[in-house]
Amino acid sequence: MQLRYAFRLYPDAAQQAALARAFGCARVVFNDALRAREDARKAGQLFPTAGQLSRKLITEAKRTAERSWLGEVCAAVLQQSLRDAEKAYRNFFASLKGTRKGPKVGPPRLKSRKDSRQSIRFTANARWSITGSGRLSLPKIGAVKVKWSRTLPAAPTSVTVIKDAAGRFFASFVIDTDPAVDQARTPETDRTIGVDLGLTHFAVLSDGAKIDSPRFLRRAEKKLKKTQKELSRKQKGSKNRPKARLKVARAHAKVADARREFHHQLSTKLICENQGIAVEDPSVAGLARTKLAKSVHDAGWSSFVNMLEYKAERYGRTLVKIGRFTPTSQTCSTCGAVDGPKPLNVREWTCTACGTVHDRDTNAAINVKTAAGLAVSACGAPVRPGVIPAQREETGSHGFPPGTVPRSGTAASKGRPES
C-alpha cells in the first residue's frame, strides 16, 4: 500500500523565492486548464485532451511574452499541475454518476495566491534526489535542508513540497510499503477491543480503560482569542497585518499538530495491542449542527477512525465499524435487554431486567464489541459471524510504524500536513 511520510523543510531565502515562483507557475497552469475546459463547455465543444492542454498551456505559452516566465521552473511541476486539474474533473464527474465513494464533490475551482495551502509535486522524471548530506535536491530550486525525524522504509516514488498557512514548508514522500514486512513487525494476538468515542472521555474501551480527552482547542482558546484580536486591530494593507495573520495561523497549527500526534499515538497503541478493533461510526456532520459542535470538532473523531482504518489494513488487523444507530447506550451488555434512551447527564444506570449496574460508557464499549462480532460467548463461540477486513478508500495517509511514535516537539509531530 502507499503511504506518505512528511518531513519539515527549511529553505533559505533564495530557495523560498524559487519555491514561490514554482507555486505561482503551477497555480497559473492549473487555472488556465480550468478556463480552457470551461470555454470549451460554453462553446459546446469537446473538452481538450491532456496532450492538447500541455502543448497549448506549457510548450506554446513559454514562447509568448505573457507566459515566458513559465520556463523558470521545472517542467515536471507544470505537467503535474495539469494532471491535478484532470483528476479534479474526473472526481467531479464520478461523483455526479455516483461511482465515487464518499460525499459529493463539486467542480474544481480556481486557485489563488492567497490560499492557505500551496503545493507542487516532483515525480521520478523530474530528477530530484536526496543528497549524501541529507538534503533534498530539487530541480531549479537547489538542495533544501530537511529535518529527518526517521528513516524512510523504502525509496520514495515522488515528493510533494507543501507550504501551509503558518508559512512552514514540508516534503511529503510517497512510499510503497510491503504488506508482508509490515505485518511481520506486528505479531498476531488474541486480544480484541471495543472502543466507544465520547466527549467526557475521548475513548472508553471495553476492558474498562478510559482515555481522557485532551481538549486541545479548549485549552488554547485564550491564546487564540488574543492573537485573533491583535489581527483584527491591524489595518488592511499594512505591513503588520501579515505578521499578525501568521501568528494566528501558527497558533491554530500548534493545536492541530498536538491533536494529530495524540491520534497517532493512541491509534498505534490500539493497533499494536489488539488483533480486532470495533468502533462506532460517529455522525460528525450531524453533531456539528448542535451546541456540542466545538467539542466534537476538537475531539477529531473522524481523523482518529481514519487512522485506525488504514493502520489496521497495513498491519493485518481487523477493524469493524458498526452503524451509528445501534443502541449501544440503551442495551444491557449482560442480558441484552434494551432499556430505552437516556439523557447525557445519566452516566450510570441499572438494568431493569437483570439488575446489573452499568457505567454508561463502558457498557457502550462492550456493546460495540458485541455488535461487531468480536465478543465471545461463555462456550467460546463467537457471538456473531466473522468480521470483514477493513478496506481503505484513500491513499496518502501519514502512518507511524509501531514503536516509532515521534516525541513531542520533533519535526514529524510539528505539523504533518494532509496532502
N, C-alpha and C positions, 0 to 999 in steps of 0.2 A: 504494500500500500504506500501511498505518497503522503509525506508529512512535510511541514515547514519548520525550519529552525531559524529563529530570528536572533540577530546579534546587533548590538549598538555600534554605530559608526561615528567617527569623529573626524570629519573632513576639515581641512584648513580653509582659509578664506578663498583662495583661488579655486579649490575643489568645490566649495559651496556655490561659487558663481557658475562653474561649469555644470553642476547639477541643476541649478536654477534654469540655465539655458536648455538643458535636456528636458526638464519638466515642462517648460513652456513650449518647446517644439512638439513634444508628444501630445500635449493638450491641443495645439493648433491642428495637427493632423487628425486627431480624433474628432474635433468639431467640424473640420472640413468634410470628413467622411459622412458625418450625420447630415450635414447640409446637402451633400450630393445625393444621398438617398432620399431625403425629403423633397428635393427639387424633382427627382425622377418620379416620385409618387404623385406629386401635384400635377405633373405633365402627363400622367397616365402611361409612363414608360416602365420598362423592366428595370429592376434595381441593378446598378452597375456591379460587376463582379469584383472580387478582391484584386485580381490582376489589373483590371482597368483602373481601380482606385489607386493602386500602388503606382502605376505608371503616371497617372494624371496628378496625384496629390503629392508625390515624393520626387520621382525622377524628373518630370517636366517642371514641377514647381521650383526645383532648385535652380533652374536656368533662368527664372524670372527675377526681376528686381525686387518684387514684393515678398518673395519667399526664398531668396538666395541664402538667408541665414540658416535654412534647414541643413545645409551642408556642414555646419559647425558641430553637429552632434553625430553620434553613431547611427548608421542607417538601420541597424537591427532594432534600435529603440523605436524608430518611426514605424517599422513594419509590425512590431508587436502592438503598437497603438491601433493600427488598422485591424489587427486580429481581435483586439478587445472590443472594437465597435461591432465587428461581425458577430462576435459571441453575444454581445448585448442584444442584438436584434434576434438572434436565434432563440435566446432565452425568452424574449418577449413573445415571439410567435408560438413557441412551445407552451408558454403559459396561457395564451389565448385558446389553443387547441385542447388544453387540459392534459398534455402529456408530460408536463414538468411538475415534479414534486414540490411541495411547499406552497407558500402563499403566492397570490398573483403578483406579477411584476409588470410595471409599466414600460413604455418605450424608453430608450436611452435618452438622456438629457445632455445638453451642452455642458462642458466643464468650464470652470472659472479659475483664474489665478488666485482667487480668494477662498477657494475650497480648503477645508480643514485638513485634507489629506492629498498629497501629491506623490505619484509613484511612476517609476519606469522599470522595465524588465529587460534583462540581458539573457539571451539564450546561448547555447553552446557555440553557435556560429558567430557570435559577437566577439569571441576570443578573449573573454575575461578570464582571470586566473587568480589564484591565491599564491602570493609570493613566498619565498623561503623565510622571510622575516615575519610572516603572518599578516601581511596587508592584503587588501582586496584591490587588485589592479583592474580598473575599468577603462575601456577604450575612450579616448578624448577627455578623460576626467583625471586619471592618474591613480597612484597607489594610495588608497584610503586606509587610515588606521581603523582597526577593528578590535573591539573588546570581546575576546573569546571567553565565554563563560563555561564552555565544554567543547569537547571534540566532536566533529561531525562523524556519524557512524558509517557513512559511505560518501562517494564522490557526488556532489550536487549536480543536477542537470540544468538548473537555471538559477538566477538570483534576481530578486526584485529589490530595488532601492526605494525606500519609503521615507517621506518627511511628514510627520504628524503635526497636529495643531499646536503642540508645545514647542515646535522648532527642532525636534530631535530627529536624527537620521538612523535608519535601521537597514540592515541587509537580511532579507528573508530568502533562505536557500531551500529549494525543493529537493527532497531526498527520497529515493526509492528504497524502502526497507524490505528486509526479507522476513516474511511471517514466521518461518520455521525458527530463525535465530531469535526473534522477539519472544516467541512462545517458550523457547528453551530457557530463557532468562527468568521466567516466572513459573516455577514448578506447580503442578496441579495440587489442589487442596480440596478437601471435602466440605469446607465451610461455605455456607450461603447466608445471605443477609437481606433484610428488607429495610428500606430507607423511607422515612416519612419526612418530607420537607415542610418547614414552617417558618414563622417569624419570631416567636418567643425563643425557640432554638432553631438554628439553621437546619439541622438534621437530627432526627431521633432514630436510632437503629433498633431492630427487632430484638437484639440481645440486651436492651435496656440502656445502652450508652447514649449520651446526649451531647451534641456538639453545639456550643454556644454560637450565636450569630454575632459576627464581629461588628456589623453595622458601621462600615467604613464611611459611608456618606453622612450618617448622622453625627459621627464623631468629628468630621471635618467641616460641618456646616458653618461654624463660627468663622473659620479662616476663609471659606468660600464666600461668605457674606461680605467680609472685609475687602477681599480682592475685587469682588464684583462692584462694590460701592466705589472703590477707587477708579475702576474703569468707567463707571457712569459719570464721574465728575470730569473726565478728560474730554476736551473739545475734539470733535471730529476734524481730522486733517492735521492735528498737532503731532509732534514727534513723540510725545509721551504716551499717546493713546496706544500705539502698537506695543510699547513696553508693558503697559497695564494689561493689554489683552493676553500677552504671553504669560503673565503671572496667573491670570485666571485659568488659562489652558493647562499650565503646569500643575496647578492645584487640583484640577479635575483629573489630570493624567495620574497623579500620585494616588488618588482614590481608586481609579480603575486598575492600576498596577497592583495595589495591595489586594483588591478583591480577586483579581485573576490568579495571583500567587496562592491565595488561600484555596481557591477552587482546585488548582493543580495539585496542591499538597494533599488535600482531602480525597480527591478522586483517585490519585495514585495509591494512596494508602488502602482505600477500599478495594481497588482492583488487585493489589498485591496479596491481600489477606483473604479474599473470598473468590471462590470459583463461580458462584452465581450471585447476581445482584438484582433485586427488584426495586423499582422506584415508580412512583405515581407520575403520570404525565401532567404537569401543572398547567392551568389555564392562565398564563401570564397576561394575555391580552384582555381577558375578562376582568381579572383582579386589578389591572391597571386603570380601570374606569371607576374604581371605588375609592373610598377615603384611605385605603391602605396602599395606594399606588406608589408613593415614595418608598415605603418599606419593602414592597415587592420588588421594585427595580433595584433597590440597594442590595437585596439578597442575591439577585442574579441567578435564579433557579435554572433558566433555560441554558445559560452558559455552562453551568455545572453538569446538567444532564447530558449536554452535547459532549463534554469531556469524558464522562463515563461511557458514552456510546462508542466513541472512536477508540478509546483505550481498551475497552472490552474486546473489540474486534482485533485490535493489534496484538494483544497478549493472550488470545484464545480463551477469554472469559465469556460468560453468558450474561447478557443484560436484558431484562424484561421490563417493558413499560406498560403498566396497567392503565385502564381507562380512568379519566378524571371523575366520572360519575359513579365509580364503585364506592359504596357506602362504608369506607374503611373506618370512619369515626363513629358510625352508628351500630356496627356489628360487634358482638361479643366474640373475642378471639378464643374463648374457652368452649362455649356451647354453640356458637354460630347464630344466636338469636339477634334479630335486628331490633334495636331499642329506640329507633327514631332519631330525628335530628336534634342537636343540642347547640345552644349558643356558645360563642367562642370563649366566654368567661368561665365555662364549666371545664375545668382541667382534669377532674377526676369524677368517675361515676360508677354506680353499682348496677350490675345486670339484674333486671327484674326476674329473669328466668332461672339463673343458677346462683345468683347472689355474689358473684365474683366482683371484687373491687378493681377497677381498671384505671391506670393512668392513661389519659386520652391519647397522647402522642405515642407512647409505647404500644398500646393496643392497636393503633392505626398502622404502625410499622409492622406488627405481626400479621395483620390482615393483608397488608400489601404483599408480604412474602407469601402468604397462603394463596391469595388471588393469582399470583404469578406462577403457582405450581412449584415453588421452591420448598414449601414446607413438607414435612414427613409425618405420617401418622404414627400412632403408637406401635403398630405392627411393622413399621419400617417401610411401608409402601408410600409412594408419593401421593399427595392429596389430589393433584391434578396431573394431566399428561405432561410429557417432557416439554421443556421450554424451547423457544425458537432463537437461534443465534441472532445477535443484533446486526442490523445492516447499517452501513454508513452511507449517508446520502451525499456528503460533500467531502472533497479532499482539501488538503491545505490547512489542517488544524495544527496546533502547536503542542506537541507531546513532550512530556517529561518522562524519560525511562525510569523504571523503578530503581530507587536508591540514589537517584541523581537530581532530587528536587533542589532547586537553587536556593541559596541563602538569601535572606532579606538584604537588599542593598546591592546584589550582584547585577551585572548588566542584563542577564536574562530576565530578572524579576522587575527591572525598571522599564516597563512598557513593552510588552510583547504584542505588537500590533496585529490586527486581523488583516489578511491580505486577500 
